[in-house]
Amino acid sequence: MPDRKIKREDIPAEMERLHRAVELSKSQIRDASENLKEALGPSQTDLFEGYILLIGDPALTDLVRRTMERELIGVEKAFSSAIDSFANEMAQLKDEYMRERAADLRDLGERVCRNLLGVEVDIPLLPTNSNGCDQWIVITDDLPPSVAARMDSKRVAAFLMSGGSRTSHTAILARALGIPAIVAVEKRFLDVVEDGTLVALDGGTGEVFVEPNSEVISEFDRRRAAAAVLFDHYLAESKHPVETLDGYQACLVANVELPSEALTVAQKHNVGIGLFRTEFLFINGMSLFNEEDQFNAYRSTVEAVKPYSVIFRTLDIGGDKFLSQLKMPHELNPFMGMRAIRFSLSRPDIFKIQLRAILRASAYGKVRIMFPMISTLEELESAIGILEEVKDDLRRDGIPFNERLDVGCMIEVPAAALMAEQLMRHLTFFSLGTNDLVQYSLAVDRSNPRISYLYQPAHPSIIRMMRDVVKVAIEHGKWVSICGEMAGDCLYTPLILGLGIQELSMSPVALPSVSMVIRRIRMHQAEDLVDYALQCGSAREVQDECKRFLRAHCPELVIG
């Protein structure tokens, strides 16, 4: 970046240059969004709107101005320094999604700097393939989503990257486009792959074969054919109830982060939303304090999935999810700190704005509200009390909302599971958040690779805890959903069903395999599997029996 010295009187002109570069960058991002619409329809623009908000953040612009005033350097260097400062803060966070936003911010900063310097943003061109294949696997360190969206999706078979993660926007776009993507591969493995090399990869298992032999190619052809058949069956049956061979119906719904994903889910899968993670709207740049923006986002989601329902989880921030608007203090143990419902109760001003927006959206379709990380009855009573206050305010203002909308809470803390009887008296439903429930119950940091072996969703203690929660709900005539990663793993589908859980919420890509399992089994078999699991002494025993069960009923879903 050019290290130009400027005079103080040059600053207004430099800021005007920055303004023009930012506006040009926004225009380029909107062009990328339009290209994406051609492939997917108008359902993926939220991601790019978040980008536009990021580079237009007044805090970023203010920092650039202050840097120029302090150091008397040109806007290119000042802007680059400001981007590095913001991105470095985000990159230090534990949360994987937030670390990926740091990479997005750096990509955006590079785009603005290129526009300041008048340098074109290069788009990779795919040459004619010399080995007879008509598609390419794009192998790279990282691929900005704005660039990925402008590539020829008909010629891209897959992405293989050393950077990124499953929550990176490039990975999200790849899933939306139906392109397999494997990320966070060790760079030394990718550096040896030359252009034109034949590569086979499985986006589901993460397997990669360089110069595969005929046996591997045949196996991949078999898997691809089986996946195509599975998806065709799923589409053919998607308008029919998902039920076991003996008529027990289950409800499959999806986990999403943005309104655009909700629309895609409704169009492709014909299901509702079992978990809308509202915090990702704010991570992508929306103001926490703008009720109208929130209302419009929630309303568009509700209308997209009609006549199905949407469960909006209130803000699950704090701990490892950072929002630049809040400047939350660092905590030594963030997972045990000021997060989720604890944060919302500490900031009733923010909480009430969100509840108003959700309640207003409930007038346009079937809305449910869910509170995250409830650990005491007092927390739940306080949250419900604030919800009732907001309802009273809306009634006074003559603003319509659904007076009878369902209210639930997540069971992701052992204390909540043990207090299920007392909590259920105030609620319509529970949702088992198995990601945190496993983490807190087994005292294992699921992001720590040294002890990841202890993260065991099938541990008998977890199965027992889930069974007890479901039992309480049924006794009260209420229902239970499950929305952790466990819900989308078809290995555990019979176990979940046998526990009596009525609703399974998962990543949309898991819907075909989970629905197939349900349609191939009988309820009494699933209940027998639960009885067996409760007698086991280890997660390994439970997993082995689940795999045997799956191999007996859906052998095509068992790999290895």
C-alpha distance (Angstrom), angle and dihedral (degrees) to the residues before:
residue distance angle dihedral
M1 . . .
P2 3.83 . .
D3 3.79 110.9 .
R4 3.81 98.2 -146.2
K5 3.78 122.7 172.8
I6 3.82 115.7 -137.3
K7 3.77 138.4 -175.5
R8 3.78 122.5 -113.4
E9 3.80 91.4 -111.4
D10 3.84 89.0 58.0
I11 3.81 92.8 64.8
P12 3.85 97.7 88.3
A13 3.82 90.5 52.4
E14 3.80 90.7 47.0
M15 3.80 90.9 50.7
E16 3.81 89.3 50.2
R17 3.83 88.8 53.6
L18 3.80 88.6 51.6
H19 3.79 91.0 49.6
R20 3.82 91.2 53.2
A21 3.83 92.1 47.0
V22 3.80 91.9 49.5
E23 3.80 91.9 49.0
L24 3.82 90.6 49.3
S25 3.81 89.5 49.4
K26 3.80 90.3 51.1
S27 3.80 89.4 51.6
Q28 3.82 91.0 51.0
I29 3.80 90.9 49.3
R30 3.80 90.8 50.8
D31 3.82 88.6 51.4
A32 3.81 88.9 54.1
S33 3.80 88.7 49.8
E34 3.80 90.6 52.7
N35 3.80 90.6 51.3
L36 3.78 88.9 53.0
K37 3.80 91.5 51.2
E38 3.80 89.3 59.8
A39 3.80 89.7 60.0
L40 3.80 100.4 37.2
G41 3.78 108.6 16.2
P42 3.81 122.4 -114.0
S43 3.80 94.8 -45.2
Q44 3.80 106.3 98.5
T45 3.81 103.5 55.1
D46 3.81 97.0 103.3
L47 3.79 91.7 76.9
F48 3.81 91.2 57.0
E49 3.78 93.0 42.7
G50 3.81 85.6 57.0
Y51 3.80 88.7 54.4
I52 3.78 90.7 51.8
L53 3.80 90.4 52.1
L54 3.81 90.9 48.1
I55 3.80 96.1 56.2
G56 3.79 91.4 40.9
D57 3.83 93.2 53.0
P58 3.85 107.6 135.9
A59 3.81 89.8 -145.5
L60 3.80 89.2 61.5
T61 3.80 92.8 48.1
D62 3.81 91.7 47.8
L63 3.80 90.9 52.3
V64 3.81 90.8 51.6
R65 3.81 91.2 51.9
R66 3.82 92.8 47.2
T67 3.80 90.9 49.0
M68 3.80 91.6 52.5
E69 3.80 91.4 47.1
R70 3.80 92.0 49.6
E71 3.81 100.7 41.0
L72 3.83 102.0 22.1
I73 3.80 92.2 -134.7
G74 3.81 129.8 144.2
V75 3.78 121.6 -85.2
E76 3.83 93.9 -109.1
K77 3.79 92.9 61.1
A78 3.81 93.1 39.0
F79 3.80 92.6 50.6
S80 3.80 92.7 46.3
S81 3.81 89.8 50.4
A82 3.82 91.8 49.7
I83 3.81 92.0 50.0
D84 3.81 90.8 49.7
S85 3.80 90.7 50.5
F86 3.81 94.0 50.8
A87 3.82 94.0 41.7
N88 3.81 94.5 47.4
E89 3.80 90.1 55.7
M90 3.80 91.0 51.6
A91 3.82 93.7 44.7
Q92 3.82 90.9 59.2
L93 3.80 92.8 60.8
K94 3.79 121.2 105.4
D95 3.77 94.4 -136.0
E96 3.81 110.8 99.4
Y97 3.79 93.7 -148.9
M98 3.80 92.6 53.2
R99 3.81 92.5 48.5
E100 3.79 87.3 55.2
R101 3.80 90.2 53.1
A102 3.82 87.0 58.6
A103 3.81 88.3 58.9
D104 3.81 89.8 48.2
L105 3.80 90.6 51.2
R106 3.81 92.2 51.8
D107 3.81 90.1 49.5
L108 3.79 90.1 51.3
G109 3.79 90.6 47.3
E110 3.79 90.8 52.8
R111 3.80 90.2 50.9
V112 3.81 92.5 52.1
C113 3.82 91.4 46.2
R114 3.81 90.9 50.9
N115 3.77 89.2 51.8
L116 3.82 90.7 48.8
L117 3.79 88.5 54.0
G118 3.80 94.9 41.3
V119 3.83 93.1 -117.7
E120 3.81 119.1 147.4
V121 3.81 118.5 -117.7
D122 3.81 104.6 -121.2
I123 3.80 120.4 -132.1
P124 3.82 114.7 -156.2
L125 3.79 113.3 -113.0
L126 3.80 120.0 -147.2
P127 3.81 110.2 -136.4
T128 3.78 124.8 -147.5
N129 3.79 108.2 -75.6
S130 3.78 115.4 -118.5
N131 3.81 100.1 -160.7
G132 3.77 98.1 67.1
C133 3.82 97.6 -99.5
D134 3.78 117.8 123.1
Q135 3.83 94.6 -152.5
W136 3.78 135.4 59.5
I137 3.78 134.3 -143.6
V138 3.80 105.0 -138.5
I139 3.83 108.6 -137.2
T140 3.79 115.3 -169.2
D141 3.79 144.4 138.4
D142 3.78 89.9 -112.2
L143 3.77 137.8 -22.3
P144 3.81 121.2 -149.5
P145 3.81 110.4 -130.5
S146 3.80 91.8 -126.5
V147 3.81 87.6 59.4
A148 3.81 93.8 42.1
A149 3.80 89.8 53.7
R150 3.82 91.1 55.7
M151 3.80 96.0 51.2
D152 3.80 121.4 101.2
S153 3.81 101.2 -94.9
K154 3.82 91.1 -167.5
R155 3.79 89.8 64.9
V156 3.82 98.3 39.6
A157 3.80 112.7 88.4
A158 3.82 96.1 176.6
F159 3.80 147.2 -24.2
L160 3.81 121.4 -116.7
M161 3.80 113.7 -174.6
S162 3.78 139.1 170.9
G163 3.80 89.9 -152.2
G164 3.77 132.6 51.9
S165 3.78 131.4 48.2
R166 3.80 138.2 -128.6
T167 3.82 88.2 -80.9
S168 3.80 96.1 49.9
H169 3.78 113.1 116.6
T170 3.80 90.8 -120.7
A171 3.80 89.2 56.9
I172 3.83 90.3 46.7
L173 3.82 90.7 51.0
A174 3.79 91.4 46.6
R175 3.80 90.7 54.1
A176 3.80 90.5 48.5
L177 3.81 90.4 50.2
G178 3.81 91.6 46.5
I179 3.82 91.6 -117.8
P180 3.84 116.3 141.7
A181 3.81 111.7 -121.8
I182 3.79 129.1 -172.7
V183 3.79 114.2 -169.8
A184 3.82 138.8 -177.0
V185 3.82 92.7 36.4
E186 3.81 114.1 162.7
K187 3.79 106.5 -93.8
R188 3.81 93.9 -135.2
F189 3.80 89.5 65.5
L190 3.79 93.4 51.4
D191 3.82 96.4 44.8
V192 3.81 91.9 68.3
V193 3.82 94.7 55.8
E194 3.80 110.4 98.4
D195 3.80 127.4 -156.2
G196 3.79 112.2 -82.8
T197 3.82 94.7 25.1
L198 3.80 115.2 141.1
V199 3.82 109.6 -116.0
A200 3.81 129.6 179.8
L201 3.79 120.7 -164.3
D202 3.80 138.0 172.3
G203 3.80 112.3 -147.0
G204 3.80 90.7 -163.0
T205 3.81 98.7 54.8
G206 3.81 98.9 25.5
E207 3.81 91.9 -124.5
V208 3.83 116.9 152.5
F209 3.81 125.3 -172.3
V210 3.81 122.0 -171.1
E211 3.82 113.7 -154.3
P212 3.84 91.5 -4.8
N213 3.79 118.6 -155.2
S214 3.79 123.6 -122.0
E215 3.82 92.4 -93.0
V216 3.83 92.5 56.2
I217 3.80 91.3 45.1
S218 3.81 90.6 51.9
E219 3.81 90.9 49.9
F220 3.81 91.3 50.4
D221 3.80 90.8 48.1
R222 3.81 88.2 52.2
R223 3.80 92.2 49.8
R224 3.80 92.3 47.4
A225 3.79 92.0 50.1
A226 3.81 91.4 47.0
A227 3.82 91.1 49.3
A228 3.80 91.1 50.4
V229 3.81 91.3 50.4
L230 3.82 90.7 47.2
F231 3.80 92.5 51.5
D232 3.82 92.4 45.9
H233 3.82 89.7 52.5
Y234 3.79 89.8 46.9
L235 3.81 92.8 51.8
A236 3.79 92.0 46.4
E237 3.81 90.9 52.9
S238 3.82 98.7 35.0
K239 3.80 94.1 100.4
H240 3.80 91.7 52.5
P241 3.81 126.4 78.4
V242 3.80 115.9 -88.4
E243 3.79 102.4 -121.9
T244 3.78 141.4 154.1
L245 3.80 123.6 -108.4
D246 3.82 88.8 -95.6
G247 3.81 94.5 51.1
Y248 3.81 104.4 -97.1
Q249 3.82 107.7 147.5
A250 3.78 123.0 -144.2
C251 3.78 127.0 -169.8
L252 3.82 116.5 -132.0
V253 3.79 117.7 -164.0
A254 3.81 136.2 163.5
N255 3.80 139.1 -109.3
V256 3.82 113.1 -133.3
E257 3.79 139.8 169.8
L258 3.82 103.5 -160.6
P259 3.81 139.6 34.3
S260 3.81 89.6 -114.7
E261 3.81 90.7 60.1
A262 3.81 90.1 50.0
L263 3.80 90.5 55.7
T264 3.81 91.7 48.7
V265 3.81 90.8 49.4
A266 3.80 92.0 49.9
Q267 3.81 92.8 48.2
K268 3.80 98.0 43.5
H269 3.79 103.6 31.1
N270 3.79 107.4 22.8
V271 3.83 93.9 -135.0
G272 3.79 138.8 119.6
I273 3.81 130.9 -115.4
G274 3.78 118.3 -91.6
L275 3.79 95.1 179.3
F276 3.80 126.7 21.2
R277 3.80 106.2 -176.1
T278 3.81 98.4 -147.0
E279 3.81 95.1 -173.1
F280 3.80 91.2 73.0
L281 3.80 89.9 67.4
F282 3.80 88.2 63.3
I283 3.79 95.1 39.9
N284 3.80 86.0 57.1
G285 3.79 91.2 55.8
M286 3.81 110.1 -86.3
S287 3.79 116.6 139.3
L288 3.80 116.0 -106.3
F289 3.77 89.4 -147.5
N290 3.79 99.0 52.5
E291 3.80 108.4 95.3
E292 3.80 94.2 -179.4
D293 3.81 94.5 55.8
Q294 3.79 90.5 48.3
F295 3.80 92.0 47.6
N296 3.81 91.8 51.0
A297 3.81 91.7 49.9
Y298 3.81 93.0 48.4
R299 3.80 93.3 43.4
S300 3.82 92.9 51.1
T301 3.80 89.1 50.7
V302 3.81 93.0 49.8
E303 3.79 93.3 47.6
A304 3.82 91.7 46.5
V305 3.81 93.8 59.4
K306 3.83 100.4 38.1
P307 3.01 127.8 171.0
Y308 3.80 88.0 25.9
S309 3.80 124.3 76.4
V310 3.80 133.5 -106.8
I311 3.80 124.5 -147.6
F312 3.81 109.1 -153.0
R313 3.78 111.9 -159.3
T314 3.80 109.9 -152.2
L315 3.80 118.0 -122.7
D316 3.78 113.6 -46.5
I317 3.80 97.6 -172.3
G318 3.75 134.5 129.5
G319 3.76 125.1 64.1
D320 3.79 102.1 52.9
K321 3.82 99.4 -3.6
F322 3.78 111.4 84.1
L323 3.79 126.5 -162.5
S324 3.80 115.3 -168.3
Q325 3.82 90.9 -150.1
L326 3.82 92.3 66.4
K327 3.83 106.1 44.1
M328 3.81 90.0 -149.2
P329 3.82 114.2 -164.8
H330 3.79 121.0 -106.0
E331 3.82 114.5 -99.2
L332 3.79 127.5 -156.5
N333 3.80 92.4 -139.3
P334 3.81 106.0 24.7
F335 3.80 96.9 174.8
M336 3.79 88.1 61.2
G337 3.78 94.2 39.0
M338 3.80 142.7 82.0
R339 3.79 100.1 -36.0
A340 3.80 143.0 128.3
I341 3.82 113.8 -8.9
R342 3.81 90.7 3.3
F343 3.78 90.0 61.6
S344 3.81 93.1 44.9
L345 3.80 92.3 51.4
S346 3.81 90.4 48.7
R347 3.82 90.3 53.0
P348 3.82 105.8 40.7
D349 3.82 89.3 165.7
I350 3.82 90.7 65.0
F351 3.81 93.0 36.6
K352 3.82 93.4 53.6
I353 3.80 92.7 49.9
Q354 3.79 90.6 53.5
L355 3.81 93.8 45.7
R356 3.83 90.9 48.9
A357 3.81 90.6 52.3
I358 3.81 93.2 48.1
L359 3.80 93.3 45.8
R360 3.81 91.4 49.3
A361 3.82 89.4 51.7
S362 3.81 89.3 52.9
A363 3.81 88.7 74.0
Y364 3.82 88.6 69.0
G365 3.80 101.9 52.2
K366 3.80 145.9 -28.0
V367 3.81 108.4 -38.7
R368 3.79 130.4 176.0
I369 3.81 127.1 -173.7
M370 3.79 123.9 -143.5
F371 3.81 128.8 -171.6
P372 3.83 116.7 -146.0
M373 3.81 129.4 -135.9
I374 3.79 99.2 4.9
S375 3.79 107.8 178.7
T376 3.83 103.3 164.3
L377 3.79 137.2 36.7
E378 3.82 89.3 -124.1
E379 3.81 90.6 60.3
L380 3.78 91.8 51.6
E381 3.81 92.9 47.1
S382 3.82 90.6 49.8
A383 3.82 92.4 49.3
I384 3.80 92.1 48.8
G385 3.81 90.0 46.1
I386 3.81 91.0 55.9
L387 3.81 90.0 46.0
E388 3.81 89.7 54.7
E389 3.80 90.8 49.0
V390 3.80 89.9 54.1
K391 3.81 90.7 48.5
D392 3.82 89.3 53.3
D393 3.82 90.6 50.4
L394 3.82 91.4 51.2
R395 3.81 91.6 48.8
R396 3.80 90.0 51.5
D397 3.80 90.3 49.8
G398 3.80 91.8 48.2
I399 3.82 92.0 -121.2
P400 3.82 113.3 150.8
F401 3.82 123.2 -125.8
N402 3.79 137.5 151.9
E403 3.80 105.5 -81.2
R404 3.80 91.5 -163.9
L405 3.79 103.1 45.8
D406 3.79 116.9 146.6
V407 3.80 118.8 -103.6
G408 3.80 122.1 -161.0
C409 3.77 142.0 158.4
M410 3.77 136.4 -138.4
I411 3.77 119.5 -107.8
E412 3.79 102.2 -145.9
V413 3.79 101.8 126.4
P414 3.85 120.8 71.0
A415 3.82 90.1 -131.5
A416 3.80 89.9 60.4
A417 3.79 91.5 49.9
L418 3.80 90.2 51.6
M419 3.83 91.0 47.0
A420 3.82 94.1 46.2
E421 3.81 92.7 119.4
Q422 3.81 93.1 57.4
L423 3.81 94.6 40.8
M424 3.79 95.0 48.3
R425 3.81 92.3 62.6
H426 3.82 89.0 70.6
L427 3.82 99.2 41.5
T428 3.78 146.1 64.8
F429 3.81 97.7 -145.1
F430 3.80 147.6 -0.7
S431 3.79 126.6 -134.4
L432 3.79 117.9 -156.2
G433 3.81 108.8 -137.9
T434 3.77 96.3 -164.0
N435 3.82 96.3 179.2
D436 3.80 92.8 69.0
L437 3.80 95.6 27.3
V438 3.80 90.1 61.6
Q439 3.80 91.8 42.6
Y440 3.78 95.2 51.2
S441 3.81 96.0 38.5
L442 3.80 95.8 50.9
A443 3.83 95.1 33.6
V444 3.80 92.1 -125.3
D445 3.81 127.6 141.4
R446 3.80 100.4 -136.4
S447 3.82 90.9 -157.0
N448 3.82 92.6 58.6
P449 3.85 108.9 93.2
R450 3.83 92.3 -162.5
I451 3.79 92.1 66.6
S452 3.80 101.0 24.3
Y453 3.81 88.7 115.4
L454 3.81 87.1 72.2
Y455 3.80 92.6 59.7
Q456 3.81 96.0 97.8
P457 3.83 118.6 164.4
A458 3.80 89.5 179.8
H459 3.81 94.5 55.9
P460 3.82 108.4 133.5
S461 3.82 90.6 -124.8
I462 3.82 90.3 58.8
I463 3.82 91.8 47.6
R464 3.81 90.0 49.6
M465 3.82 92.4 48.9
M466 3.80 91.5 49.7
R467 3.81 91.5 48.2
D468 3.81 91.7 53.0
V469 3.83 92.1 49.9
V470 3.80 91.7 50.2
K471 3.80 91.1 47.5
V472 3.82 91.0 55.6
A473 3.80 92.4 49.0
I474 3.79 93.5 49.3
E475 3.81 91.3 48.9
H476 3.82 88.0 56.0
G477 3.80 93.4 46.1
K478 3.82 90.8 -112.2
W479 3.81 132.4 124.8
V480 3.81 138.1 -121.0
S481 3.79 132.0 -145.5
I482 3.80 130.8 -171.8
C483 3.80 121.4 -143.5
G484 3.81 107.2 167.4
E485 3.82 125.0 105.5
M486 3.80 88.2 -89.8
A487 3.82 89.3 70.7
G488 3.81 92.1 63.9
D489 3.81 96.8 46.8
C490 3.80 106.8 96.4
L491 3.82 89.1 -156.7
Y492 3.81 87.9 72.7
T493 3.81 99.1 37.0
P494 3.84 95.6 99.6
L495 3.80 89.9 47.7
I496 3.82 92.1 51.5
L497 3.78 91.9 46.5
G498 3.80 92.3 47.9
L499 3.81 90.2 54.7
G500 3.82 89.2 62.6
I501 3.81 96.7 -110.8
Q502 3.80 106.6 158.1
E503 3.82 102.1 -164.5
L504 3.81 129.0 43.9
S505 3.81 117.1 -166.7
M506 3.79 118.0 -168.0
S507 3.77 148.1 146.6
P508 3.83 107.1 -62.7
V509 3.82 91.8 -118.7
A510 3.82 89.6 65.3
L511 3.82 95.7 55.4
P512 3.85 98.1 89.6
S513 3.82 96.5 51.4
V514 3.82 94.9 42.6
S515 3.80 92.5 48.7
M516 3.82 90.3 49.5
V517 3.80 91.8 54.2
I518 3.80 92.7 50.1
R519 3.80 91.9 50.3
R520 3.83 92.0 51.3
I521 3.81 100.7 53.2
R522 3.80 141.4 61.6
M523 3.76 123.3 -123.8
H524 3.80 95.6 -123.0
Q525 3.83 88.9 56.2
A526 3.80 90.4 54.1
E527 3.81 90.9 48.2
D528 3.81 90.4 50.5
L529 3.80 88.7 52.7
V530 3.82 90.1 54.9
D531 3.82 90.8 49.7
Y532 3.81 88.9 52.7
A533 3.82 92.8 47.5
L534 3.79 92.1 52.3
Q535 3.80 89.6 57.5
C536 3.81 93.6 51.7
G537 3.78 124.4 101.7
S538 3.79 99.0 -151.3
A539 3.79 143.6 32.2
R540 3.81 89.4 -119.3
E541 3.81 91.3 62.3
V542 3.80 90.9 50.1
Q543 3.81 93.2 46.9
D544 3.79 92.6 49.1
E545 3.80 91.4 52.1
C546 3.83 91.3 46.1
K547 3.80 89.9 52.3
R548 3.79 91.7 48.5
F549 3.81 89.1 50.0
L550 3.81 92.3 48.9
R551 3.79 92.8 47.0
A552 3.80 89.7 52.9
H553 3.81 94.9 51.0
C554 3.83 106.5 24.3
P555 3.82 107.3 18.7
E556 3.81 91.6 164.6
L557 3.82 89.8 66.5
V558 3.81 95.0 54.9
I559 3.80 115.7 93.5
G560 3.78 115.9 -172.5
